[in-house]
Amino acid sequence: MTIMMRAARLHAVNEPMRVEDVAKPMASGTDVVVEVKACGMVPNLANVLNNWETWYPHQPLPMKPAIFGLDPAGIVHQVGDQVVAIKPGDRVYVNPLRSCGACHACASGHQAKCEYFTFNGYFGFNRNSLEIYKRYPEGGFAQFMRAPQNAIVKIPDNMTFPQAARMGYLGTSYSAIKKFGIPTGKSLIINGATGTLGVGATLFALAMGVSTVYAVARGKPLLDRLKQLAPNRIQTFSNQDGKVADWVRSQTNGLGADFMLDCLGAVADVNAMKDAMMGVKRGGRIVNIGGTGSDMLFNTKWWMDNSMELIGSAWLTTAEGMEVADMVRSGAIDLSVLEARTYPLERINEAINGVTSGDGGFTNYVLEP
């Protein structure tokens, strides 16, 4: 007998999602089924659903009708007969990063380098993702979803489900800051600092010992709010007031910052990223986790002569999710500064449109199936 559940499904691009009854997934082998208690709303989701196949046709969406939902958290409902160390009742975050699990990249803990790298409940990175979607069709906009055991992060009791539903974006920022090496005592430009990625990056930069954060964004009210997290360690600048690079160098005796993290969104002007890059000192390192998709022109000899490094960083590993969870458990990261705006499943379309309301990265937009 087929057991049914409620899920929001997209039948076609540019159409509202429909809440429908679909078959509930079953656990087997090394898979688990999680009862979804909260699922984060991607800030760019409305653009993805309306424009993705025009913007990035080489990155496929799931087969339709599709259950989206990138950042799910909930309670383990059922485990397969080959699952170890995970049991029903565990409070968990489900990392949506999927990969083949068998290549060198996967075996060495670098699943984002796998040729099957896919965001479950969102989009893929090449045609191989369609194979992944056949195996894991449910995202977090459903009452239940199936996932491999290597995607499961146990969360502490002091982390709410709405907070855990931000884990992907928090973890992306954390993973990026790790790529700077040892950031203790260093200075960091965060470009797009008041967005979802940027606020998380600021929290982790402070916790990981960055001495000075040069927070750059457009709106001054949100920059003022961000500065209150650590008034003596965060310096803020609106890129509406001039060149970011000039401002940073004026704050650093002309040298520039040690590092730069770009968190700009998909519709941002790529020249804003270039401007911030020019505020990094010789031998500096730049990590990009934003979605800006335009081509950038810069002087390659400047790049060589100044020994600059540019690193792309996509998402987080499950291991890094475990590290974030433990930082929350210990109090090293305080997520109480984040506000949750929750919606029931029946208001999915209102929730998708609400994410674009401009409240900045302090607000979590969360669906609660």
VOPAGU-2260 file (C-alpha; in pm, 1 decimal, decimal comma):
REM VOPAGU-2260
SITE   aa  ch    i         X         Y         Z
SITE  MET   A    0       0,0       0,0       0,0
SITE  THR   A    1     143,5     338,4    -101,6
SITE  ILE   A    2     166,1     590,7     182,7
SITE  MET   A    3     118,4     948,4      71,0
SITE  MET   A    4     259,7    1280,9     191,8
SITE  ARG   A    5     215,5    1647,8     109,4
SITE  ALA   A    6     473,0    1822,5    -110,3
SITE  ALA   A    7     505,1    2144,2    -310,1
SITE  ARG   A    8     596,8    2068,8    -671,1
SITE  LEU   A    9     698,0    2283,0    -965,8
SITE  HIS   A   10     533,6    2163,5   -1287,2
SITE  ALA   A   11     677,4    2429,2   -1518,8
SITE  VAL   A   12     907,7    2729,0   -1504,2
SITE  ASN   A   13     720,8    3058,3   -1454,3
SITE  GLU   A   14     429,1    2880,2   -1285,8
SITE  PRO   A   15     339,8    2875,6    -913,8
SITE  MET   A   16     418,4    2560,5    -719,8
SITE  ARG   A   17     131,1    2326,3    -642,9
SITE  VAL   A   18      83,7    2151,9    -307,7
SITE  GLU   A   19      -8,6    1791,9    -387,0
SITE  ASP   A   20     -24,1    1440,4    -246,6
SITE  VAL   A   21     271,5    1229,0    -360,1
SITE  ALA   A   22     421,8     896,6    -255,5
SITE  LYS   A   23     620,1     908,9      66,8
SITE  PRO   A   24     981,7     787,7      21,1
SITE  MET   A   25    1105,4     471,3     191,8
SITE  ALA   A   26    1452,2     409,4     334,7
SITE  SER   A   27    1670,4     122,5     218,3
SITE  GLY   A   28    2038,9      36,7     208,1
SITE  THR   A   29    2247,6     330,8     327,6
SITE  ASP   A   30    1967,8     585,5     281,3
SITE  VAL   A   31    1759,0     751,3     550,0
SITE  VAL   A   32    1420,1     921,4     542,8
SITE  VAL   A   33    1391,7    1249,8     732,4
SITE  GLU   A   34    1070,0    1413,0     847,2
SITE  VAL   A   35    1125,8    1773,3     739,6
SITE  LYS   A   36    1061,3    2027,6    1014,3
SITE  ALA   A   37    1208,4    2331,6     837,8
SITE  CYS   A   38    1359,3    2408,6     499,0
SITE  GLY   A   39    1544,9    2727,2     416,3
SITE  MET   A   40    1429,4    2941,1     125,8
SITE  VAL   A   41    1710,0    3021,2    -117,4
SITE  PRO   A   42    1734,9    3402,4    -154,3
SITE  ASN   A   43    1764,4    3362,5    -530,7
SITE  LEU   A   44    1488,2    3102,6    -568,5
SITE  ALA   A   45    1237,1    3326,5    -747,0
SITE  ASN   A   46    1497,0    3410,9   -1010,5
SITE  VAL   A   47    1590,8    3045,4   -1048,3
SITE  LEU   A   48    1233,8    2936,1   -1107,6
SITE  ASN   A   49    1164,7    3215,1   -1355,0
SITE  ASN   A   50    1492,3    3264,8   -1540,8
SITE  TRP   A   51    1732,4    2977,3   -1477,6
SITE  GLU   A   52    1696,5    2799,0   -1810,2
SITE  THR   A   53    1773,6    3127,9   -1983,0
SITE  TRP   A   54    2063,4    3225,8   -1759,5
SITE  TYR   A   55    2241,3    2890,9   -1719,0
SITE  PRO   A   56    2103,0    2631,6   -1963,0
SITE  HIS   A   57    2403,8    2403,5   -1905,0
SITE  GLN   A   58    2308,3    2362,2   -1536,3
SITE  PRO   A   59    1993,7    2147,7   -1532,6
SITE  LEU   A   60    1699,5    2178,1   -1299,7
SITE  PRO   A   61    1535,7    1861,0   -1161,6
SITE  MET   A   62    1292,3    1676,5   -1386,4
SITE  LYS   A   63     943,5    1820,7   -1351,4
SITE  PRO   A   64     720,9    1800,9   -1163,6
SITE  ALA   A   65    1000,4    1869,5    -913,5
SITE  ILE   A   66    1019,1    1899,7    -535,8
SITE  PHE   A   67    1260,2    2181,7    -459,8
SITE  GLY   A   68    1396,8    2277,5    -117,2
SITE  LEU   A   69    1771,1    2316,1     -70,7
SITE  ASP   A   70    1833,0    2349,2     303,4
SITE  PRO   A   71    1626,6    2094,7     501,2
SITE  ALA   A   72    1638,5    2007,8     870,1
SITE  GLY   A   73    1424,8    1768,1    1068,0
SITE  ILE   A   74    1402,7    1438,0    1252,7
SITE  VAL   A   75    1523,1    1102,4    1123,7
SITE  HIS   A   76    1208,9     899,7    1053,6
SITE  GLN   A   77    1343,9     577,1     906,2
SITE  VAL   A   78    1686,1     427,3     829,3
SITE  GLY   A   79    1796,2     168,3     574,9
SITE  ASP   A   80    1928,6    -169,3     680,9
SITE  GLN   A   81    2290,0     -67,8     603,6
SITE  VAL   A   82    2283,9     259,2     800,2
SITE  VAL   A   83    2511,8     289,7    1101,9
SITE  ALA   A   84    2544,2     561,9    1369,5
SITE  ILE   A   85    2214,6     728,6    1270,1
SITE  LYS   A   86    1882,6     633,2    1426,2
SITE  PRO   A   87    1517,8     739,2    1417,6
SITE  GLY   A   88    1459,3    1040,2    1637,8
SITE  ASP   A   89    1793,9    1209,6    1568,2
SITE  ARG   A   90    1768,8    1584,5    1507,5
SITE  VAL   A   91    1954,7    1651,9    1182,6
SITE  TYR   A   92    2043,5    1880,8     897,3
SITE  VAL   A   93    2044,2    1722,6     550,9
SITE  ASN   A   94    2333,8    1843,0     337,1
SITE  PRO   A   95    2190,3    1871,3     -17,7
SITE  LEU   A   96    2531,0    1814,1    -178,8
SITE  ARG   A   97    2508,2    1493,0    -382,0
SITE  SER   A   98    2787,5    1321,3    -571,7
SITE  CYS   A   99    2869,6     976,8    -707,1
SITE  GLY   A  100    3040,7     866,6    -384,7
SITE  ALA   A  101    3291,8     645,5    -565,1
SITE  CYS   A  102    3543,9     869,1    -748,7
SITE  HIS   A  103    3874,6    1003,0    -617,5
SITE  ALA   A  104    3720,8    1341,8    -536,8
SITE  CYS   A  105    3444,5    1183,4    -327,8
SITE  ALA   A  106    3678,3     940,6    -153,1
SITE  SER   A  107    3909,8    1226,1     -54,4
SITE  GLY   A  108    3629,5    1440,3      88,5
SITE  HIS   A  109    3601,6    1684,2    -202,8
SITE  GLN   A  110    3254,4    1597,4    -330,3
SITE  ALA   A  111    3211,1    1939,0    -494,1
SITE  LYS   A  112    3483,3    1835,5    -740,3
SITE  CYS   A  113    3292,0    1521,5    -843,4
SITE  GLU   A  114    3157,4    1508,6   -1197,8
SITE  TYR   A  115    2816,2    1427,2   -1047,4
SITE  PHE   A  116    2812,8    1723,4    -805,5
SITE  THR   A  117    2446,9    1825,3    -764,4
SITE  PHE   A  118    2237,0    2039,8    -532,0
SITE  ASN   A  119    1948,6    1816,6    -429,4
SITE  GLY   A  120    1629,5    2021,7    -434,2
SITE  TYR   A  121    1780,9    2300,4    -641,5
SITE  PHE   A  122    1994,0    2258,3    -956,2
SITE  GLY   A  123    2276,2    2054,9   -1106,2
SITE  PHE   A  124    2613,5    2146,7   -1252,0
SITE  ASN   A  125    2611,3    1933,0   -1567,7
SITE  ARG   A  126    2400,5    1665,9   -1737,3
SITE  ASN   A  127    2522,2    1400,8   -1490,8
SITE  SER   A  128    2299,8    1565,5   -1231,0
SITE  LEU   A  129    1995,9    1415,3   -1399,8
SITE  GLU   A  130    2115,0    1072,7   -1283,1
SITE  ILE   A  131    2137,2    1201,2    -926,8
SITE  TYR   A  132    1784,1    1340,9    -945,1
SITE  LYS   A  133    1651,8     999,2   -1047,0
SITE  ARG   A  134    1792,1     857,2    -724,4
SITE  TYR   A  135    1705,9    1146,3    -492,2
SITE  PRO   A  136    1400,3    1329,7    -628,9
SITE  GLU   A  137    1280,8    1493,7    -305,8
SITE  GLY   A  138    1398,8    1830,5    -182,1
SITE  GLY   A  139    1291,1    1983,2     146,7
SITE  PHE   A  140     956,7    2130,6      34,5
SITE  ALA   A  141     783,7    1810,9     143,3
SITE  GLN   A  142     685,0    1637,7     464,3
SITE  PHE   A  143     948,6    1367,4     413,8
SITE  MET   A  144    1263,3    1330,3     204,3
SITE  ARG   A  145    1521,3    1059,7     136,7
SITE  ALA   A  146    1896,6    1117,5     154,4
SITE  PRO   A  147    2220,0     917,9     180,7
SITE  GLN   A  148    2359,0     871,0     530,5
SITE  ASN   A  149    2675,3    1062,1     434,9
SITE  ALA   A  150    2462,7    1377,4     398,1
SITE  ILE   A  151    2337,7    1374,3     757,3
SITE  VAL   A  152    2461,9    1625,3    1015,9
SITE  LYS   A  153    2335,8    1580,0    1371,4
SITE  ILE   A  154    2245,1    1916,5    1523,7
SITE  PRO   A  155    2267,5    2018,2    1889,8
SITE  ASP   A  156    1970,4    2081,4    2115,6
SITE  ASN   A  157    2047,0    2455,5    2127,3
SITE  MET   A  158    2005,7    2483,1    1749,3
SITE  THR   A  159    1646,3    2527,8    1635,7
SITE  PHE   A  160    1519,8    2372,9    1313,8
SITE  PRO   A  161    1477,9    2716,9    1148,5
SITE  GLN   A  162    1838,9    2795,3    1240,0
SITE  ALA   A  163    1954,0    2460,7    1104,2
SITE  ALA   A  164    1765,8    2537,7     782,2
SITE  ARG   A  165    2029,8    2806,9     723,8
SITE  MET   A  166    2316,5    2558,2     762,7
SITE  GLY   A  167    2400,6    2544,7     392,8
SITE  TYR   A  168    2459,3    2916,5     367,0
SITE  LEU   A  169    2629,5    2938,5     706,1
SITE  GLY   A  170    2848,8    2643,9     613,9
SITE  THR   A  171    2933,5    2789,4     273,5
SITE  SER   A  172    3067,9    3099,9     446,6
SITE  TYR   A  173    3254,9    2891,5     702,7
SITE  SER   A  174    3410,9    2669,0     435,9
SITE  ALA   A  175    3526,0    2976,7     244,3
SITE  ILE   A  176    3693,9    3134,8     545,8
SITE  LYS   A  177    3879,8    2808,6     610,9
SITE  LYS   A  178    4029,3    2845,1     263,4
SITE  PHE   A  179    4213,1    3158,8     375,3
SITE  GLY   A  180    4435,7    2937,2     588,3
SITE  ILE   A  181    4477,9    3075,6     938,6
SITE  PRO   A  182    4271,7    3398,6     946,7
SITE  THR   A  183    4361,8    3489,3    1305,7
SITE  GLY   A  184    4490,2    3845,2    1328,7
SITE  LYS   A  185    4424,2    3913,6     960,2
SITE  SER   A  186    4196,3    4162,4     784,7
SITE  LEU   A  187    3910,7    4060,3     555,0
SITE  ILE   A  188    3691,0    4242,5     304,8
SITE  ILE   A  189    3342,6    4091,0     291,3
SITE  ASN   A  190    3173,7    4214,4     -25,5
SITE  GLY   A  191    2795,4    4185,2      -2,7
SITE  ALA   A  192    2825,0    4168,8     375,4
SITE  THR   A  193    2458,9    4226,0     462,2
SITE  GLY   A  194    2318,0    3940,9     251,8
SITE  THR   A  195    2251,9    3584,3     358,2
SITE  LEU   A  196    2606,9    3468,3     285,7
SITE  GLY   A  197    2764,9    3790,2     409,3
SITE  VAL   A  198    2603,4    3796,3     754,2
SITE  GLY   A  199    2706,6    3434,9     809,8
SITE  ALA   A  200    3058,2    3512,0     690,0
SITE  THR   A  201    3081,5    3798,8     937,0
SITE  LEU   A  202    2977,5    3573,8    1225,8
SITE  PHE   A  203    3238,4    3311,8    1137,6
SITE  ALA   A  204    3511,4    3565,1    1062,9
SITE  LEU   A  205    3468,9    3706,3    1412,3
SITE  ALA   A  206    3460,5    3361,2    1572,3
SITE  MET   A  207    3769,2    3247,3    1381,3
SITE  GLY   A  208    3984,1    3539,3    1488,0
SITE  VAL   A  209    3977,6    3785,6    1197,0
SITE  SER   A  210    4097,7    4110,4    1352,5
SITE  THR   A  211    3921,3    4354,7    1120,3
SITE  VAL   A  212    3624,1    4296,0     891,6
SITE  TYR   A  213    3577,2    4553,1     616,1
SITE  ALA   A  214    3206,8    4504,5     551,8
SITE  VAL   A  215    3085,8    4634,4     215,5
SITE  ALA   A  216    2726,4    4652,5      91,1
SITE  ARG   A  217    2481,1    4905,4     -49,8
SITE  GLY   A  218    2234,4    4984,2     226,5
SITE  LYS   A  219    2359,7    5175,8     529,4
SITE  PRO   A  220    2088,3    5069,6     781,0
SITE  LEU   A  221    2183,0    4701,8     745,5
SITE  LEU   A  222    2552,4    4790,7     756,7
SITE  ASP   A  223    2490,1    4975,3    1083,3
SITE  ARG   A  224    2312,0    4669,9    1220,6
SITE  LEU   A  225    2600,6    4445,4    1112,9
SITE  LYS   A  226    2856,5    4670,0    1283,5
SITE  GLN   A  227    2679,2    4620,0    1616,3
SITE  LEU   A  228    2794,3    4257,6    1616,6
SITE  ALA   A  229    3145,9    4380,2    1701,3
SITE  PRO   A  230    3176,4    4761,4    1679,7
SITE  ASN   A  231    3553,1    4762,7    1736,3
SITE  ARG   A  232    3628,7    4494,1    1476,7
SITE  ILE   A  233    3383,3    4572,3    1194,4
SITE  GLN   A  234    3432,1    4872,7     968,1
SITE  THR   A  235    3150,5    4941,6     721,3
SITE  PHE   A  236    3129,3    5110,0     382,3
SITE  SER   A  237    2848,4    5161,6     132,4
SITE  ASN   A  238    2967,9    5106,6    -221,6
SITE  GLN   A  239    2725,0    5380,9    -320,5
SITE  ASP   A  240    2969,2    5629,2    -164,6
SITE  GLY   A  241    3272,7    5554,9    -381,1
SITE  LYS   A  242    3535,5    5295,5    -468,5
SITE  VAL   A  243    3571,9    5009,7    -222,8
SITE  ALA   A  244    3940,3    4964,0    -302,4
SITE  ASP   A  245    4017,4    5329,0    -229,2
SITE  TRP   A  246    3832,8    5311,8     102,3
SITE  VAL   A  247    4003,8    4989,9     217,5
SITE  ARG   A  248    4348,5    5123,2     128,6
SITE  SER   A  249    4272,3    5443,9     317,8
SITE  GLN   A  250    4205,4    5226,2     623,8
SITE  THR   A  251    4524,5    5019,2     585,3
SITE  ASN   A  252    4801,4    5273,3     520,0
SITE  GLY   A  253    4769,4    5208,5     149,1
SITE  LEU   A  254    4844,1    4834,6     175,4
SITE  GLY   A  255    4500,4    4675,7     141,0
SITE  ALA   A  256    4335,2    4391,1     329,1
SITE  ASP   A  257    4483,5    4042,8     366,1
SITE  PHE   A  258    4181,2    3863,6     223,8
SITE  MET   A  259    3857,8    3927,2      38,2
SITE  LEU   A  260    3538,5    3720,0      32,5
SITE  ASP   A  261    3281,9    3792,4    -237,3
SITE  CYS   A  262    2920,0    3720,9    -142,8
SITE  LEU   A  263    2738,0    3915,3    -416,0
SITE  GLY   A  264    2419,9    3772,8    -566,3
SITE  ALA   A  265    2347,1    3660,1    -920,8
SITE  VAL   A  266    2211,2    3993,4   -1040,3
SITE  ALA   A  267    2495,9    4202,8    -895,5
SITE  ASP   A  268    2729,5    4406,7   -1114,7
SITE  VAL   A  269    3051,6    4210,7   -1158,1
SITE  ASN   A  270    3241,5    4540,5   -1150,7
SITE  ALA   A  271    3151,9    4567,5    -782,1
SITE  MET   A  272    3340,7    4242,9    -725,4
SITE  LYS   A  273    3638,2    4369,8    -924,9
SITE  ASP   A  274    3644,5    4693,3    -725,7
SITE  ALA   A  275    3662,1    4505,0    -394,9
SITE  MET   A  276    3931,1    4272,4    -532,0
SITE  MET   A  277    4154,5    4571,1    -594,7
SITE  GLY   A  278    4148,6    4643,2    -221,5
SITE  VAL   A  279    4348,3    4327,7    -141,9
SITE  LYS   A  280    4719,8    4360,2     -64,2
SITE  ARG   A  281    5008,0    4190,7    -244,5
SITE  GLY   A  282    5006,4    3814,0    -200,0
SITE  GLY   A  283    4642,5    3825,4     -93,9
SITE  ARG   A  284    4378,0    3560,3    -136,4
SITE  ILE   A  285    4027,6    3611,9    -278,0
SITE  VAL   A  286    3749,3    3354,7    -237,2
SITE  ASN   A  287    3424,6    3375,1    -433,4
SITE  ILE   A  288    3104,9    3221,1    -297,5
SITE  GLY   A  289    2862,5    3465,2    -462,3
SITE  GLY   A  290    2646,7    3400,8    -764,8
SITE  THR   A  291    2762,9    3678,6    -997,2
SITE  GLY   A  292    2774,6    3514,1   -1338,1
SITE  SER   A  293    2913,4    3776,6   -1575,5
SITE  ASP   A  294    3256,4    3774,8   -1737,6
SITE  MET   A  295    3518,8    3987,6   -1564,4
SITE  LEU   A  296    3807,6    4170,5   -1727,2
SITE  PHE   A  297    4116,2    4250,5   -1522,3
SITE  ASN   A  298    4485,2    4308,6   -1588,5
SITE  THR   A  299    4646,0    3965,1   -1579,6
SITE  LYS   A  300    4993,0    4111,8   -1527,1
SITE  TRP   A  301    4865,6    4282,0   -1210,7
SITE  TRP   A  302    4741,5    3938,8   -1103,2
SITE  MET   A  303    5083,4    3783,0   -1166,2
SITE  ASP   A  304    5299,8    4065,3   -1034,4
SITE  ASN   A  305    5109,0    4079,9    -706,8
SITE  SER   A  306    5098,9    3699,9    -654,3
SITE  MET   A  307    4722,7    3702,5    -608,2
SITE  GLU   A  308    4510,8    3391,3    -553,2
SITE  LEU   A  309    4148,9    3352,1    -663,9
SITE  ILE   A  310    3954,2    3053,4    -531,8
SITE  GLY   A  311    3601,6    2942,5    -611,8
SITE  SER   A  312    3423,0    2770,7    -324,6
SITE  ALA   A  313    3087,6    2599,5    -370,3
SITE  TRP   A  314    2891,5    2489,8     -62,3
SITE  LEU   A  315    3019,8    2289,1     234,4
SITE  THR   A  316    3109,4    1929,7     305,4
SITE  THR   A  317    2911,8    1722,5     554,4
SITE  ALA   A  318    3221,1    1725,3     776,4
SITE  GLU   A  319    3218,4    2104,9     774,6
SITE  GLY   A  320    2851,1    2093,5     865,4
SITE  MET   A  321    2945,4    1885,8    1168,7
SITE  GLU   A  322    3204,6    2148,5    1263,0
SITE  VAL   A  323    2946,6    2428,2    1234,7
SITE  ALA   A  324    2701,7    2229,5    1447,9
SITE  ASP   A  325    2966,4    2185,2    1716,9
SITE  MET   A  326    3051,2    2556,6    1710,4
SITE  VAL   A  327    2683,8    2628,8    1776,6
SITE  ARG   A  328    2671,8    2365,8    2051,1
SITE  SER   A  329    2971,3    2519,4    2228,8
SITE  GLY   A  330    2853,1    2877,9    2190,6
SITE  ALA   A  331    3141,5    2977,9    1962,5
SITE  ILE   A  332    2874,1    3085,5    1712,9
SITE  ASP   A  333    2559,2    3258,9    1839,7
SITE  LEU   A  334    2272,0    3231,5    1593,1
SITE  SER   A  335    2028,7    3427,0    1810,1
SITE  VAL   A  336    2104,8    3737,5    1599,9
SITE  LEU   A  337    1913,7    3573,4    1313,9
SITE  GLU   A  338    1536,6    3610,4    1288,2
SITE  ALA   A  339    1314,1    3339,9    1139,7
SITE  ARG   A  340    1017,8    3420,1     917,6
SITE  THR   A  341     826,7    3094,3     879,4
SITE  TYR   A  342     557,8    2979,9     637,6
SITE  PRO   A  343     345,5    2664,1     619,3
SITE  LEU   A  344     363,5    2445,9     309,1
SITE  GLU   A  345      35,9    2584,8     173,5
SITE  ARG   A  346     193,3    2932,7     151,2
SITE  ILE   A  347     494,2    2819,8     -50,4
SITE  ASN   A  348     448,2    3071,3    -331,3
SITE  GLU   A  349     406,4    3359,7     -89,2
SITE  ALA   A  350     723,8    3245,9      84,7
SITE  ILE   A  351     922,7    3236,1    -240,4
SITE  ASN   A  352     819,3    3592,3    -322,5
SITE  GLY   A  353     879,3    3708,4      34,5
SITE  VAL   A  354    1248,0    3623,9      21,0
SITE  THR   A  355    1300,2    3909,0    -223,9
SITE  SER   A  356    1150,3    4168,4      10,7
SITE  GLY   A  357    1490,9    4312,0      96,7
SITE  ASP   A  358    1520,0    4243,5     470,5
SITE  GLY   A  359    1880,8    4135,7     431,3
SITE  GLY   A  360    2077,3    3843,8     571,6
SITE  PHE   A  361    1956,2    3877,6     929,0
SITE  THR   A  362    1623,7    3719,1     834,3
SITE  ASN   A  363    1578,2    3346,1     768,5
SITE  TYR   A  364    1292,8    3262,8     534,0
SITE  VAL   A  365    1181,3    2914,6     628,0
SITE  LEU   A  366     916,8    2672,2     508,3
SITE  GLU   A  367     777,7    2438,5     775,9
SITE  PRO   A  368     616,4    2139,9     600,0
